């Protein structure tokens, strides 16, 4: 039987039934990048395109057992982590990641913008401690970076400071996303690495409201690019251009917000 030569990308994330973000969107991004996705759900959310009403974490031992089954069987080329759901799940994920040396991209989903529902039970700072040493790239938005560091993000300098604080707590590199701050003309992300920082800018596209799933798509695209062998800066730049194209052609599957997919 012929094998599948595509890179294997493992997605660990919550399930968004609307398909605009989370596990479904991550899998679709992997397919668009010619990677073979594998997926473990950390939570089952109750949401539409308009709002998130609740998040129901999966049993932590179930998540851990699924991950160990995959990682002792399949050679994974990259890992994308999204919504973890709880501190207990973060602990199981950290233990399972001992089984792979693949680069890990973590998008820390803490709270839903639509509905303001908490998507993580426990102290998110503890999750950073648990995943210390496993994460090649951490991709918080400005609100998440503020929540985790206490640094309010209003400028590139603020983003560099927050990124450096998170890097010093064990993240391999940090991409502070600029979708929620900056001027009207540009969307600016700041990548902090052991070698310094890079400012990644692109035109900001006007929309009728928030576009769902941008962070999920970006982090998944970066993971796929790393799986393909791209250097980190190139992986981030290429993924940013990919997401910009999705935003420019956003879809509106329901009565609520638009989505990248």
N, C-alpha and C positions, 0 to 999 in steps of 0.2 A: 504494500500500500504506500503510495507516495505521501511524503510529509508536507506540512504546511511551512513554507519558508518565511512567512511573515513574522515579525517580532511579536512575542507574547507580552501583552500589557495587562497587568492585574489592576482592576478598579475596586476600591473599597469605599463605598459611599451609601448615602440614603436613597430610598426610592421615592421619586417624585412622580405620582401617577399621571400628571399632565404631560410628562415627557420633555418639558422645557429645560430641566436641570437635573442634577443628581445622576443616578445610575444609568437611566435610559439615555440621557444626553451624552454621558461619558462614553458609553458603548458606541454610540453613533459617531462621535468624534474619532474614536479609535478606528472604526471602519473607514472613515473618510481619509485617514492617514495610512491606510493599508497595513494596519496592525491587527493582530488577532486578540480581541478582548476576552478577558475572564473577569467575573464580577462576584463580589460578596456584598450583600446588603447589610448595612449596620442599623437601619431604621426604616420603618414604614410610615410615611407622612400622610396626613389627610389634608390635601390641598387641591386647588383649582388654579386656573390661570390668574385668578383675581386675588387669592389669599391663601395663607397657611393657617389651618385651625388647630392642628395637633401634630406631634411627632412621637412615635412609639418605638423606642429602641428595641432591637432584636436582643435576645439573651446573649450576654457576653461570651459564655462558653460555646454557644453555637457559632458565633463569628470566629472565635479562635480555632475551633475544630475544623471549620470549613477552610480557613487559611492554611492550617497545617496540612490538610489533605492535598491542597493544590501545590503548596510550596515544596512538598516532599515528592512530588510527581512531575511537575512541569518546570522547565527552565524559564523563569520570568526575566524579561529584558528590561522592564521598567514597572514601577508601581505608582498609581495615583491614589491618594487618600483625599476624600472629601469629608462629608459629615461623619463624625465618629459617634455621636449620640450620647455617650456617657464616659465617665472616667474608667469604668470597668472594661468597656470595649477598647478604650485607648490602651489599657494595660495588656489585653489579649493581643491586640494588633502589634504592639511593641515586641512581645514575646515571639510572635510568629515571624516577624521581620528578621529575627536572628537567623532564619533559614535561607536568606537570600542576600546577595551583595548587589542586587540591581538598584539603580538610582530611584529614590523615592521623592515624589513631588506631593506636598501636602497643602491643600487649600482648606484653611481652618474655618469651617462653616459653624458659626456660633449662634446666629439669630436670623430669623426670616425677616426680610425687608417688608414683605407684604403680610401684615398680621402681627409682626413683632413677637412671634412665638420663639421661645428659647429652643434651640436645636441641640444643646449640649447640657447634660446633667452633671453637675460637679464643677470643680475649679479648672478652667481651661489651662491655667498655668501649670497644673499638675500633668496635663497631657503633654506639654512641652518637655517637662522633666522626663516623662516616660519614653518619649520618642527621641530624646537626646542621642545623637550619634547615628541615627537611622536616616535622617531627612537630608537629601541633597539640596532641595529647594523648598522654601516655605513661602506661600503666596497670600498673605493677608491683604484685605482692602484697608483703607484708611481707618475705618471704624474698628475693625478687628485689631489692627496694629495699636490703636489708641487704647483699646480695652486691655491688651496684653502688656503694654509698656507704660501706660500713663502719659505718653507723649501725643499731644494733639497734632494732627497732620494738616498743616496749612501751606507748606512750602516744600521744595526739594530738600532743603536742609533738615526739616523736620522728618521727612521720610528717610533720609540717610541716618539720622540719629536713632529712629525707631528700628530700622533695619539692622543697624549695628548692635543695638541692645538685644535683639532677638538672635542674631548671629552668636553673640557672646553667651547666650543661654543654650547653645548646642545645635542650632540649625546650620547646615552646611553653607547655605546662601539664602538670601531673603529678597523676594520681589514684592515691594510695597506698591500695590496697585492704585492708580490715580483716577479711577472712574468716578470717585465720589468727591474729588477736590480739584483744585486748579481752575484755570480759566475756561471760557466757553469755546475757545478755538482749538485747544489741544488736550488730549488725554495723555498724561505723563505718568509713567511707571518708573520706579527707581530700583535697580538691582544692586544689592550689596553683596559683595563676595570677599573672600580673604585678601584679594588684590586691590580692593577699593570699591568704587561704585560706578555704575553706568546709568545714564538717563535715557530712557526709551520713550520717545514721543511719537504721536500720530494724530492726525486730525480727529476732532471730536464730532461725531455725527449727531445731528439733531434728531429727536424722536418725540413721539407724543407722550411718553412716560418712561418709566423704568423698563429696561429690556432684561428679561429673565434668562439666567443661565450663563452670563458672560464669564463669571469666575470659574465655573465648572469647565466650560469649553476651553478657556485659556490654560488651566492647569493640566487638563487631559492632553491638549495639543502639545504642551511642553514635554510631558512624559513621553508621548509618541516620538517627538523629535529627538529626545535623549535616547530612546530605544533604537532610533535609526542611526545613532552615532554622532549627532551634532554636538559641538561644544555648547556650553550652557548659555552664553550670551546670544549665540546664533539661534539656539532653540527658543529662547524667549522672544527675540525679535520676530522670528518667523511665525511663532504662535500669535503674537500680538497682531500681525498683519492679517492672519487667518481670521481672528475674532473680529477685527475691524470690518472685514468683508461680510461676516455674518450679521453684524449689527446694521450695516448699510442695507441689508436685504432681510430684515427681521420678519418673522412669521407671526400671525395672529390667529392661533387655532381656536380660541375661545372668546369669551366676553370680557376677559381681563387684560392683563399686560401682554405685550409682545414677547417673543422668545427668540433666541439665536437659532434654535433648531425646532 
